[in-house]
Amino acid sequence: MIRTALILVLLLMPLVAAAVEHVDNPAEPTQGRFDVTLREVWRVGGEDGDVFFGLVPRVETDQEGNVHILDSQLCQVSVYDPRGNLLRTLFREGDGPGEVRRPRDMVVLDDGRVGLVQEFPGQISFVGAQGDPAGRAVLGGTDGGIHSLTACAAAGDRVLVSGTHQVPNDHPSINLRVNFLELCDDQGVVSVQYASNETQYDFADFHFIEREHLPPFWWAFAASSTGTVYTVSDRDNYRVEAFAADGTALRTFGRAYEALDRTADEHAKLKSMVLSAFNGAPFQPTIVIEQSEEVVASMHRGLQVRPDGELWVLTGRGVRPGQPGVMAVFDVFDDEGVFVRQMALRAPHDGRDVGIFLSGEDRIIVVKGYFESLAAQFGNGATFAGEDGEAETPEIICYEMVR
């Protein structure tokens, strides 16, 4: 079944032109760098808050400015209006309509529907804006197969999904996999594949290799309102890929950039997180973590599109401590791939430790406890907690940008 599905995907993919335009930008943007102060509008959660959140891996804003907060531990979405008032909660734990188990990610579509991704079996549960059940997309549609999902994003009335297809083989100790970024409809039927890599798990000699098993396109992808899909396949080079919705390659672009090496602490922290995901496994895994950072900070959801079509890119350097008081620096590209400016966001947070989400034209949502929430998705007690073992209590802060 799955082999048939993959063949169909390949047949549906348009032929990529032999030469795709590459926009090679210099290190400095055409309009320069802008320092932006973030002024707090509202906040919820935290140790001293009246509202408790368990694990918050994703925040999304709809066309009315309402902020949707996914709590994957409580299996629900809390919806707040632009002033920070709670409007409603969506979803609940279960297997029925409007229910989900251990959701990993969230999508808010233009028609107001909200979808939650369940890892395995790979599916998306939908509800309407007011919470009425609105169906379920099972990846692969009627073809079946073994699929798991990692993340998602809106692409018009369809959904971009990343995850893994498991491929049948004749070796019971070897698990063959195709990691992917694809476009699916309401039924889970795939029409386009934008990125993929092949890998395997050999349970007789288990190696977890970051370069293979944590592809950047699992989290680094986004779509504009006009249907352009952006993603990153190469962890080591500043090269963003732009596609039309039908999969036609439009261009690639980036800028002059020198990748950073991880510090010893950063290397050890990521290795420990991956190792903790295999707690209780009946084998001793070998963990291979790269010394260099990804160019685009994929687990920060390093590609985000604003309503005006600008693509904001967060790099490894962009979340490193730099100018005092600056939380993060985004590279901003126009819809032709031109590096137009940098936006340095001033807020009292370390950009390495928080989730940063664009919200409409002039707001930024910061999620404290974001990386602990993301780590928990790997299961078996996986954690990004510090040396004291204490995980940060999730807190969501809405800021407005003030120049």
GUKOL-571266 format. One record per atom (N, C-alpha, C): x, y, z negated; residue in one letter. Coordinates in steps of 0.001 Angstrom, whole numbers, padded with zeros to 6 digits, always signed. Layout:
! GUKOL-571266
XYZA...
//
This chain:
! GUKOL-571266
+000804-001211+000000M+000000+000000+000000M+000845+001271+000000M+001802+001330-000961I+002586+002560-001064I+003460+002768+000158I+003947+001655+000763R+004773+001789+001958R+003941+002405+003077R+002680+001985+003176T+001777+002557+004172T+001567+004036+003926T+001392+004409+002650A+001168+005815+002309A+002361+006663+002713A+003564+006167+002448L+004758+006944+002775L+004919+007096+004278L+004592+006037+005027I+004672+006128+006482I+003688+007168+007003I+002467+007175+006432L+001479+008170+006851L+001953+009579+006560L+002581+009773+005387V+003096+011092+005053V+004121+011537+006076V+005031+010630+006446L+006067+010975+007409L+005466+011315+008763L+004415+010577+009164L+003776+010865+010433L+003058+012206+010422L+002534+012567+009246L+001818+013834+009145L+002744+015030+009085L+003996+014802+008685M+004944+015904+008600M+005313+016382+009998M+005250+017698+010256P+005653+018202+011562P+007153+018080+011729P+007577+017984+012972L+009002+017925+013243L+009651+019256+012887L+010763+019196+012155V+011464+020406+011752V+012350+020866+012898V+012296+022117+013211A+013118+022655+014294A+014586+022422+014001A+015356+022263+015075A+016779+021954+014915A+017511+023057+014174A+017115+024281+014408A+017785+025399+013755A+016747+026241+013025A+016801+026237+011697V+015890+027029+010883V+016636+028283+010430V+015980+029420+010555E+016604+030682+010170E+017057+030647+008716E+018283+031104+008461H+018770+031266+007094H+019082+032735+006862H+018460+033310+005844V+018708+034703+005472V+019793+034700+004399V+020973+035145+004768D+022139+035110+003881D+022322+036498+003269D+021800+036686+002077N+021856+037996+001434N+023161+038192+000667N+023590+039439+000507P+024755+039709-000344P+024401+039545-001822P+025396+039703-002686A+025181+039527-004130A+024301+040623-004704A+024322+041824-004115E+023560+042957-004638E+022297+043193-003821E+021159+043458-004488P+019902+043672-003769P+019866+045022-003068P+019004+045138-002068T+018930+046366-001276T+018446+047562-002090T+017557+047337-003066Q+016989+048442-003853Q+017648+048608-005215Q+018547+047709-005587G+019231+047827-006869G+018547+047052-007981G+019001+047324-009177R+018501+046632-010374R+017647+047591-011194R+016538+047064-011746F+015633+047855-012564F+015525+047225-013949F+015714+048037-014967D+015511+047588-016340D+014059+047858-016732D+013386+046836-017236V+011967+046929-017565V+011773+046544-019023V+011164+047428-019782T+010833+047123-021174T+009511+046380-021228T+009466+045312-022003L+008229+044569-022199L+007569+045029-023493L+006345+045543-023365R+005597+046031-024513R+004497+045030-024851R+004473+044601-026105E+003525+043569-026507E+002082+044067-026421E+001226+043201-025844V-000205+043483-025754V-000970+042637-026767V-000671+041342-026822W-001289+040467-027809W-000445+039209-027960W-000708+038481-029047R-000035+037197-029255R-000955+036260-030026R-000751+034955-029786V-001503+033932-030515V-000550+032783-030854V-000901+032040-031904G-000081+030911-032311G+001022+031330-033254G+002063+030517-033345G+003170+030806-034246G+002893+030316-035652G+003931+030345-036464E+003823+029839-037837E+002825+030621-038672E+002720+031941-038432D+001841+032774-039252D+000519+033109-038570D+000282+032513-037394G-000936+032843-036663G-002151+032088-037168G-003324+032566-036767D-004578+031926-037156D-004926+030752-036233D-004228+030670-035092V-004502+029625-034108V-003284+028716-034031V-003530+027402-033985F-002438+026434-033881F-002385+025861-032479F-001167+025813-031921F-000927+025110-030667F+000062+023988-030931F-000178+022832-030290G+000708+021691-030475G+001902+021726-029545G+001668+021575-028236L+002709+021593-027212L+002197+022411-026034L+002949+023434-025630V+002496+024348-024573V+003518+024369-023438V+003329+023505-022417P+004264+023479-021307P+003907+024393-020142P+002711+025023-020170R+002326+025830-019009R+001289+026874-019397R+001427+028060-018796V+000454+029142-018915V+000165+029637-017505V-001101+029869-017181E-001503+030357-015872E-002507+031490-016044E-002508+032426-015087T-003431+033563-015119T-004333+033514-013889T-005653+033693-014086D-006566+033658-012946D-006702+035037-012317D-007557+035159-011307Q-007684+036406-010555Q-008321+037526-011363Q-009002+037199-012462E-009586+038216-013340E-008633+038625-014461E-007454+038049-014485G-006488+038383-015535G-006631+037553-016789G-007512+036544-016775N-007662+035667-017935N-006499+034691-017999N-005964+034510-019189V-004781+033677-019396V-005215+032295-019882V-004772+031270-019162H-005081+029878-019497H-003848+029250-020137H-004007+028710-021336I-002904+028129-022096I-003154+026635-022232I-002278+025827-021637L-002401+024375-021744L-001744+023893-023028L-002500+023180-023840D-001958+022485-025007D-002018+020990-024698D-000866+020413-024335S-000859+019015-023926S-001033+018063-025102S-000756+018526-026312Q-000972+017673-027484Q-002452+017586-027822Q-003153+018693-027743L-004588+018715-028046L-005455+018387-026840L-004826+018237-025663C-005551+017901-024427C-006636+018931-024114C-006281+020196-024212Q-007257+021227-023919Q-006570+022478-023384Q-007380+023336-022773V-006931+024622-022250V-007702+025719-022963V-006981+026664-023568S-007606+027825-024208S-007539+028991-023236S-008664+029650-023029V-008746+030752-022065V-008932+032063-022824V-008010+033006-022621Y-008049+034322-023276Y-008246+035409-022232Y-009039+036419-022591D-009231+037530-021669D-008014+038449-021716D-007935+039474-020843P-006740+040332-020782P-006432+041062-022079P-007393+041156-023011R-007160+041833-024293R-006760+040853-025394R-006719+039564-025067G-006306+038569-026052G-007448+037960-026833G-008679+038109-026357N-009831+037495-027021N-010079+036104-026447N-010301+035135-027305L-010575+033773-026858L-011955+033719-026207L-012012+033271-024964L-013268+033157-024240L-013875+031767-024382L-013040+030736-024218R-013560+029369-024227R-012392+028394-024261R-012719+027146-024546T-011743+026071-024384T-012295+025081-023355T-011381+024507-022576L-011727+023579-021517L-011076+022220-021779L-011707+021159-021296F-011204+019788-021380F-011254+019251-022814F-011078+017955-022888R-010927+017246-024156R-010253+015909-023845R-009831+015220-024882E-009124+013966-024673E-010105+012849-024327E-009728+012055-023328G-010566+010931-022942G-010362+010562-021492G-011209+009651-021006D-011091+009148-019642D-012306+009492-018784D-013237+010236-019343G-014443+010558-018593G-014325+011865-017841G-015443+012326-017236P-015445+013608-016527P-015047+014762-017458P-014171+015622-016981G-013726+016750-017787G-012812+016365-018923G-012255+015153-018860E-011378+014669-019921E-010029+014260-019343E-009015+014201-020204V-007662+013899-019745V-006859+013354-020921V-005795+012633-020601R-004884+012136-021627R-003462+012608-021308R-002803+013148-022329R-001412+013594-022245R-001150+014415-020980R-001875+015497-020758P-001660+016306-019556P-000267+016928-019541P+000353+016941-018367R+001714+017463-018229R+001748+018879-017681R+000738+019238-016864D+000784+020545-016207D-000632+020979-015867D-000748+022218-015413M-002058+022823-015166M-002016+023635-013891M-003142+023662-013181V-003303+024494-012003V-004632+025239-012106V-004617+026529-011735V-005841+027336-011660V-006027+027730-010204V-007089+027240-009581L-007321+027479-008164L-008076+028786-007941L-008045+029252-006691D-008670+030535-006369D-010174+030534-006625D-010826+029364-006527D-012266+029317-006749D-012633+029187-008227D-011631+029271-009119G-011882+029248-010555G-011732+027891-011203G-011642+026829-010400R-011458+025510-010982R-010092+025403-011664R-010078+024626-012722V-008845+024379-013465V-008573+022882-013415V-007320+022522-013113G-006952+021116-013039G-005815+020792-013981G-005878+019617-014596L-004805+019141-015462L-004204+017870-014879L-002873+017836-014842V-002139+016698-014295V-001909+015654-015368V-002254+014423-015048Q-001939+013279-015896Q-000819+012513-015207Q+000222+012167-015974E+001403+011543-015368E+001091+010207-014724E+000538+009278-015515F+000308+007938-014981F-000981+007352-015549F-001842+006826-014707P-001720+006880-013248P-001868+008312-012747P-001103+008651-011708G-001039+010031-011248G-002364+010558-010765G-002922+011526-011482Q-004211+012087-011107Q-004372+013488-011692Q-005333+014227-011132I-005643+015579-011598I-007122+015632-011928I-007438+015999-013164S-008829+016167-013588S-009205+017631-013467S-010363+017913-012853F-010801+019286-012620F-012043+019618-013444F-012119+020873-013865V-013362+021439-014392V-013567+022790-013728V-014821+023267-013742G-015100+024604-013258G-014643+025650-014260G-014777+026908-013882A-014299+028000-014731A-014951+027989-016105A-016200+027489-016215Q-016897+027443-017485Q-016776+026091-018189Q-016044+025160-017567G-015803+023879-018224G-016609+022708-017702G-017478+022930-016700D-018254+021815-016154D-017341+020879-015375D-017448+019559-015589P-016613+018607-014844P-016727+018834-013343P-015582+018797-012648A-015564+019098-011213A-014765+018067-010429A-014748+016830-010911G-014128+015763-010138G-012712+015434-010581G-012165+014468-009873R-010837+013966-010205R-010124+013572-008916R-008884+014028-008751A-008068+013657-007601A-007060+012607-008044A-007168+011416-007479V-006240+010330-007779V-005216+010279-006655V-003944+010490-006969L-002934+010595-005928L-002902+009325-005086L-002854+009527-003774G-002890+008394-002858G-004280+008093-002345G-005307+008746-002943G-006679+008514-002511G-007052+007044-002587G-007674+006536-001553T-008101+005131-001542T-006964+004176-001215T-005792+004708-000864D-004675+003842-000498D-004109+003098-001703D-004287+003659-002885G-003746+003026-004086G-002250+003250-004206G-001524+002222-004666G-000094+002379-004875G+000200+002810-006291G+001477+002888-006612I+001912+003277-007945I+002544+004660-007854I+001876+005644-008438H+002327+007026-008357H+002295+007644-009752H+003266+008499-010045S+003223+009289-011275S+003453+010743-010907S+002871+011651-011703L+002948+013082-011420L+003729+013802-012507L+004432+014858-012080T+005247+015656-012994T+004700+017054-013182T+004419+017757-012070A+004013+019159-012162A+003110+019501-010990A+002522+020710-011039C+001595+021118-009986C+001570+022637-009860C+000993+023107-008752A+000788+024544-008531A-000301+024708-007492A-000991+025844-007528A-002060+026111-006572A-001482+026473-005216A-002132+025978-004164A-001805+026341-002786A-003129+026537-002054A-003744+027710-002260G-005076+027947-001720G-006086+027067-002423G-006835+026263-001640D-007825+025361-002234D-007273+023950-002410D-005972+023795-002188R-005328+022507-002403R-004248+022641-003476R-003602+021521-003776V-002684+021500-004912V-001327+020947-004493V-000273+021669-004848L+001078+021143-004736L+001343+020255-005942L+001860+019067-005699V+002167+018163-006801V+003569+017591-006614V+004263+017415-007724S+005554+016730-007694S+005453+015488-008560S+006306+014521-008265G+006271+013287-009034G+007079+012200-008373G+006621+010952-008538T+007375+009789-008073T+006446+008736-007482T+006823+008202-006312H+006206+007005-005767H+007124+005823-006091H+006566+004736-006600Q+007348+003528-006804Q+007195+002623-005585Q+008318+002153-005089V+008354+001402-003845V+008576-000083-004139V+007728-000984-003631P+007905-002412-003890P+009239-002922-003339P+009838-003890-004043N+011061-004509-003563N+011139-005926-004131N+012159-006662-003713D+012269-008068-004079D+013142-008320-005301D+013590-007255-005976H+014470-007414-007135H+013715-006953-008383H+013305-007888-009242P+012464-007520-010392P+013149-006578-011377P+014491-006548-011424S+015181-005676-012376S+015429-004281-011815S+015116-004076-010530I+015385-002791-009888I+014073-002114-009518I+013944-000869-009947N+012765-000057-009660N+013147+000998-008630N+012695+000836-007388L+012980+001804-006324L+011959+002929-006380L+012454+004162-006197R+011584+005324-006358R+011822+006356-005264R+010748+007064-004918V+010845+008253-004078V+010273+009418-004883V+011137+010345-005278N+010675+011569-005930N+010211+012538-004845N+009171+013325-005119F+008560+014092-004041F+007988+015429-004516F+007756+016293-003533L+006889+017470-003654L+005952+017407-002465L+004630+017321-002731E+003650+017105-001670E+002419+017987-001866E+001599+018033-000828L+000335+018767-000852L-000797+017760-000779L-001758+017872-001715C-002889+016934-001699C-004208+017689-001785C-005274+017005-001402D-006608+017598-001445D-007346+017171-002707D-008645+017458-002752D-009448+017164-003940D-009555+015678-004245D-009293+014843-003260Q-009380+013403-003461Q-008018+012776-003733Q-006977+013605-003710G-005630+013088-003929G-004944+012613-002660G-005565+012839-001503V-004968+012416-000231V-003866+013389+000159V-002698+012859+000434V-001522+013677+000750V-001498+014011+002239V-001228+015283+002556S-001153+015697+003959S+000248+016134+004365S+001039+016648+003433V+002370+017168+003759V+003340+016803+002641V+004563+016479+003017Q+005640+016319+002051Q+006694+017370+002352Q+007051+018181+001335Y+007996+019282+001516Y+009412+018919+001074Y+009534+018010+000121A+010860+017638-000379A+010777+016242-000967A+011908+015514-000896S+011952+014183-001496S+013394+013748-001675S+013606+012788-002555N+014873+012068-002638N+014600+010643-003108N+015437+009726-002678E+015292+008322-003033E+016278+007982-004145E+015808+007202-005099T+016674+006807-006193T+016181+005467-006742T+016829+004986-007787Q+016414+003715-008369Q+016779+003662-009840Q+016042+002817-010551Y+016389+002432-011919Y+016772+000961-011887Y+018003+000653-012251D+018461-000727-012348D+018480-001091-013827D+017482-001861-014272F+017342-002151-015691F+018382-003150-016199F+019119-003771-015291A+020219-004645-015709A+021495-003848-015968A+021580-002655-015394D+022739-001775-015593D+022227-000344-015455D+021543+000121-016506F+020743+001337-016384F+021600+002606-016464F+021543+003401-015392H+022195+004700-015340H+021130+005763-015082H+021080+006760-015946F+020239+007931-015685F+021163+009035-015197F+020998+009428-013939I+021883+010396-013299I+021088+011674-013059I+021447+012732-013752E+020692+013985-013655E+020485+014401-012208E+021533+014346-011406R+021462+014817-010019R+020383+014071-009224R+020177+012807-009524E+019200+012001-008797E+017832+011990-009464E+017819+011861-010778H+016577+011580-011490H+015866+012827-012011H+016506+013983-011941L+015851+015257-012293L+015984+016220-011117L+015336+015926-009995P+015481+016805-008826P+014900+018182-009100P+015521+019253-008604P+015010+020605-008891P+013603+020841-008379P+013213+020152-007275F+011870+020394-006736F+010767+019811-007603F+011107+019101-008671W+010071+018662-009597W+009385+019838-010283W+010122+020918-010555W+009540+022082-011233W+009724+023387-010450W+010731+023469-009609A+011017+024713-008891A+010254+024730-007571A+008986+025142-007640F+008181+025298-006431F+007028+026238-006724F+006519+026865-005673A+005406+027810-005808A+004828+028052-004425A+003621+028607-004369A+002978+028940-003098A+002399+030338-003171A+002462+031070-002062S+001890+032410-001993S+000423+032328-001589S-000276+033455-001701S-001698+033490-001329S-001886+033295+000171S-000839+033525+000976T-000928+033336+002421T-000574+031917+002845T-000227+031067+001885G+000029+029665+002187G+001479+029267+002304G+002399+030213+002158T+003818+029868+002223T+004220+029097+000977T+004908+027978+001168V+005369+027139+000066V+006874+027320-000090V+007301+027542-001328Y+008716+027717-001632Y+009178+026587-002543Y+010382+026101-002294T+010949+025113-003195T+012467+025126-003088T+013103+024318-003935V+014558+024190-003967V+014896+022704-004021V+015710+022238-003089S+016138+020839-003081S+017582+020660-003522S+018387+021717-003417D+019817+021648-003695D+020103+022343-005016D+020494+021580-006034R+020757+022152-007355R+022003+023020-007377R+022933+022820-006431D+024253+023440-006513D+024413+024695-005671D+023469+024975-004794N+023590+026132-003908N+022342+026996-003986N+022539+028300-003830Y+021415+029238-003856Y+020745+029178-002492Y+019783+028290-002377R+019132+028056-001093R+017664+027724-001331R+016812+028726-001188V+015372+028545-001311V+014810+028175+000055V+013933+027186+000108E+013320+026747+001356E+011880+027245+001419E+011518+027833+002568A+010158+028339+002772A+009497+027548+003889A+008254+027087+003622F+007492+026295+004581F+006121+026931+004791F+005585+026757+006005A+004163+027009+006206A+003387+025902+005505A+002109+026147+005277A+001304+025166+004544A+001312+023803+005223A+001423+023769+006572D+001399+022497+007282D+002745+021789+007276D+003736+022355+006579G+005036+021722+006466G+006076+022237+007437G+005684+023121+008340T+006655+023686+009277T+007687+024508+008516T+008962+024219+008733A+010024+024979+008071A+010087+026387+008649A+009966+027394+007797L+009993+028783+008233L+011391+029373+008167L+012027+029222+007020R+013367+029783+006831R+013935+029260+005526R+015218+029464+005344T+015849+029305+004045T+016510+030630+003713T+016702+030870+002430F+017344+032127+002040F+017954+031987+000656F+018849+032883+000347G+019516+032909-000948G+020362+034160-001034G+021358+034101-001870R+022289+035229-001959R+023637+034705-002436R+024654+035544-002296A+025963+035188-002812A+025865+034961-004316A+026390+033837-004782Y+026180+033450-006174Y+027257+032462-006588Y+027806+032652-007779E+028788+031731-008330E+028143+030955-009479E+028058+029644-009302A+027399+028807-010309A+028189+028799-011614A+027469+028561-012692L+028070+028537-014024L+028256+027102-014489L+029265+026893-015326D+029397+025623-016036D+028608+025695-017330D+028075+024559-017722R+027412+024483-019017R+028455+024558-020125R+028058+025161-021233T+028912+025107-022407T+028845+023685-022975T+029772+023378-023866A+029772+022052-024485A+028460+021799-025218A+027932+022826-025899D+026680+022676-026632D+025504+022436-025683D+025475+023180-024564E+024386+023024-023601E+024417+021635-022956E+025617+021173-022640H+025768+019849-022052H+025288+018771-023028H+025727+018898-024270A+025362+017899-025289A+023864+017921-025569A+023263+019110-025548K+021834+019224-025856K+020991+018535-024790K+021336+018744-023506L+020568+018107-022443L+020785+016600-022460L+022016+016175-022683K+022286+014739-022738K+021525+014085-023888K+021493+014760-025028S+020771+014227-026182S+019280+014131-025894S+018723+015129-025192M+017307+015101-024848M+016993+013895-023974M+017811+013682-022930V+017572+012561-022032V+017719+011236-022787V+018772+011136-023618L+019004+009904-024363L+017838+009604-025308L+017296+010647-025936S+016192+010441-026869S+014942+009932-026170S+014834+010199-024861A+013678+009704-024114A+013696+008186-023973A+014855+007570-024211F+014964+006118-024103F+015008+005437-025466F+014588+006154-026501N+014506+005539-027824N+013642+004276-027771N+014166+003194-028316G+013408+001962-028349G+013491+001125-027095G+014220+001607-026057A+014345+000834-024816A+015182-000421-025073A+014880-001523-024399P+015613-002781-024627P+016946-002827-023882P+017569-001683-023668F+018864-001619-023004F+019570-000350-023467F+020869-000285-023253Q+021645+000900-023604Q+021909+001697-022332Q+021249+002826-022167P+021418+003570-020918P+022737+004329-020869P+023251+004497-019664T+024373+005394-019411T+023809+006704-018876T+024097+007798-019535I+023539+009099-019171I+024616+009938-018483I+024339+010378-017257V+025293+011182-016491V+024710+012582-016307V+025260+013546-017038I+024806+014940-016970I+025863+015774-016249I+025438+016621-015327E+026367+017454-014569E+027010+018507-015467E+028256+018829-015150Q+028927+019891-015900Q+028406+021268-015497Q+028056+021423-014231S+027557+022716-013760S+026053+022821-013970S+025583+024050-014165E+024150+024303-014254E+023520+024272-012874E+022214+024037-012816E+021479+024294-011584E+021573+025788-011252E+021644+026096-009964V+021625+027508-009562V+020275+028127-009927V+019178+027500-009496V+017839+027955-009875V+017418+027182-011117V+016998+027903-012140A+016624+027293-013420A+015271+026596-013258A+015304+025358-012760S+014055+024694-012362S+013144+024435-013543S+013693+023992-014676M+012834+023672-015814M+012241+024921-016457M+012754+026096-016098H+012129+027363-016471H+011014+027740-015494H+010667+026846-014569R+009750+027176-013466R+010322+028370-012722R+011570+028160-012222G+012385+029269-011732G+011944+029904-010441G+010906+029401-009770L+010306+030078-008613L+008874+030440-008966L+008554+031738-008909Q+007194+032190-009166Q+006838+033282-008170Q+005590+033262-007684V+005130+034235-006693V+004137+035186-007336V+004367+036485-007126R+003413+037490-007617R+002245+037625-006632R+001130+038231-007065P-000010+038413-006162P+000326+039195-004894P+001332+040081-004943D+001709+040851-003760D+002598+040072-002804D+002904+038811-003125G+003692+037975-002232G+005169+037927-002520G+005662+038751-003446E+007074+038695-003792E+007405+037383-004502E+008572+036842-004200L+009059+035650-004880L+010086+036071-005924L+009819+035714-007180W+010747+035992-008272W+011506+034705-008595W+012828+034801-008566V+013685+033636-008763V+014499+033835-010034V+014464+032825-010898L+015229+032857-012139L+016387+031872-012010L+017605+032386-012110T+018799+031557-011963T+019363+031176-013333T+020376+030295-013302G+021062+029952-014536G+021701+031163-015186G+022268+032041-014358R+022826+033280-014905R+021738+034199-015437R+020562+034133-014805G+019486+035036-015181G+018963+034835-016583G+019165+033632-017147V+018697+033395-018514V+019844+033355-019521V+021074+033577-019051R+022201+033625-019972R+022246+034965-020693R+022687+034973-021958P+022836+036260-022651P+023785+037175-021880P+023367+038401-021703G+024176+039371-020974G+024077+040720-021634G+023440+041655-020955Q+023255+042993-021503Q+022399+042906-022768Q+022815+043560-023859P+022049+043481-025119P+020588+043877-024911P+019697+043072-025480G+018272+043367-025404G+017578+042835-024172G+018322+042251-023213V+017725+041729-021988V+017445+040240-022160V+016189+039858-022016M+015780+038461-022158M+016149+037648-020926M+015890+038207-019739A+016119+037478-018499A+016208+038462-017344A+016901+038043-016287V+017019+038852-015066V+016520+038015-013896V+015486+038495-013214F+014928+037820-012050F+015474+038439-010770F+015773+037584-009780D+016042+038042-008423D+014714+038095-007679D+014469+039190-006959V+013192+039371-006268V+013434+039398-004762V+012697+038542-004026F+012788+038454-002572F+011441+038815-001958F+011478+039489-000797D+010223+039769-000106D+009819+038540+000710D+008705+038653+001440D+008174+037472+002127D+008979+037094+003366D+010025+037871+003675E+010939+037509+004758E+012254+036946+004227E+012347+036787+002907G+013554+036223+002327G+014655+037219+002059G+014333+038510+002090V+015333+039553+001838V+015409+039829+000337V+016626+039866-000186F+016876+040126-001609F+016715+041621-001848F+015576+042020-002421V+015244+043440-002500V+015636+044086-003825V+015556+043355-004944R+015924+043981-006213R+016080+042923-007299R+016611+043355-008429Q+016644+042551-009637Q+015805+043229-010703Q+015132+042410-011514M+014313+042918-012594M+014852+042368-013909M+015418+043257-014722A+015947+042871-016032A+014869+043130-017076A+014385+042074-017704L+013266+042176-018643L+013792+042304-020064L+013447+043396-020714R+013898+043651-022083R+012845+043175-023076R+013232+042202-023897A+012343+041669-024934A+013210+040949-025957A+012723+040815-027197P+013535+040244-028276P+013548+038712-028272P+013946+038119-027141H+013996+036667-027030H+015263+036263-026289H+015733+035044-026547D+016800+034438-025773D+016160+033699-024614D+016431+034144-023383G+015779+033579-022218G+016007+032094-022039G+017076+031557-022623R+017342+030122-022506R+016339+029287-023280R+015673+029882-024266D+014861+029103-025206D+013359+029272-025034D+012915+030135-024129V+011482+030415-024003V+011017+030152-022574V+009705+029940-022426G+009089+029912-021119G+008673+031318-020732G+008886+031697-019469I+008581+033041-018988I+007694+032904-017755I+006465+033436-017829F+005499+033264-016755F+004978+034623-016290F+005011+034856-014976L+004416+036069-014425L+002904+036003-014600L+002303+037151-014894S+000866+037210-015142S+000300+038433-014445S-000285+038228-013261G-000804+039362-012505G+000310+040257-012002G-000024+041537-011785E+000934+042475-011208E+001903+043057-012231E+001490+043148-013501D+002303+043938-014422D+002471+043311-015797D+002202+042011-015911R+002329+041379-017224R+003246+040156-017161R+003826+039851-018302I+004690+038695-018477I+004212+037944-019720I+004059+036623-019602I+003710+035793-020746I+004953+035036-021192I+005299+035161-022473V+006430+034436-023049V+005898+033343-023961V+006432+032118-023800V+006020+030981-024613V+007196+030527-025461V+007101+030740-026763K+008086+030193-027693K+007729+028734-027976K+008744+027878-028055G+008498+026450-028209G+008270+025747-026885G+008506+026455-025774Y+008235+025905-024443Y+009082+024681-024143Y+010379+024737-024418F+011243+023626-024032F+011013+022391-024891F+010627+022580-026118E+010250+021421-026929E+008993+020769-026345E+008073+021588-025847S+006858+021061-025218S+007197+020293-023950S+008141+020812-023166L+008542+020145-021931L+009253+018829-022238L+010130+018839-023229A+010871+017627-023586A+009933+016514-024026A+008866+016870-024722A+007937+015862-025234A+007291+015056-024117A+007263+015610-022902Q+006660+014892-021788Q+007462+013651-021401Q+008739+013622-021773F+009565+012469-021439F+009284+011281-022360F+008565+011519-023447G+008135+010432-024318G+009204+009918-025254G+008809+008969-026113N+009709+008281-027032N+010476+009215-027962N+009864+010329-028303G+010499+011237-029250G+011530+012155-028649G+011527+012317-027307A+012482+013223-026665A+012311+014624-027217A+013435+015320-027451T+013367+016622-028105T+014476+017545-027644T+014153+018842-027618F+015137+019899-027401F+015445+020607-028712F+014981+020070-029823A+015163+020738-031111A+016642+020927-031408A+016941+021962-032191G+018324+022285-032517G+018940+021312-033497G+020119+021665-033990E+020855+020778-034876E+020089+020470-036157E+019241+021403-036611D+018486+021151-037831D+017283+020234-037604D+017054+019897-036317G+015968+018975-036000G+014590+019597-036065G+014507+020911-036313E+013218+021579-036451E+012786+022164-035106E+011623+021756-034637A+011079+022293-033400A+010363+023616-033689A+010484+024563-032756E+009835+025860-032934E+008329+025724-032710E+007543+026342-033597T+006092+026324-033464T+005681+027140-032246T+004891+026580-031328P+004519+027329-030129P+003807+028643-030457P+004224+029681-029759E+003604+031001-029878E+003580+031622-028492E+002450+032229-028127I+002273+032815-026805I+002123+034315-026963I+002991+035059-026267I+003009+036524-026381I+002798+037130-025000I+001800+037988-024892C+001505+038690-023636C+002136+040071-023682C+002979+040360-022705Y+003635+041663-022593Y+003175+042361-021312Y+003252+043691-021329E+003117+044444-020104E+004451+045089-019778E+004742+045197-018490M+006013+045754-018056M+005928+047281-018027M+006878+047913-018681V+006917+049380-018738V+008298+049838-018303V+008377+050631-017259R+009671+051110-016789R+010047+052393-017514R
//
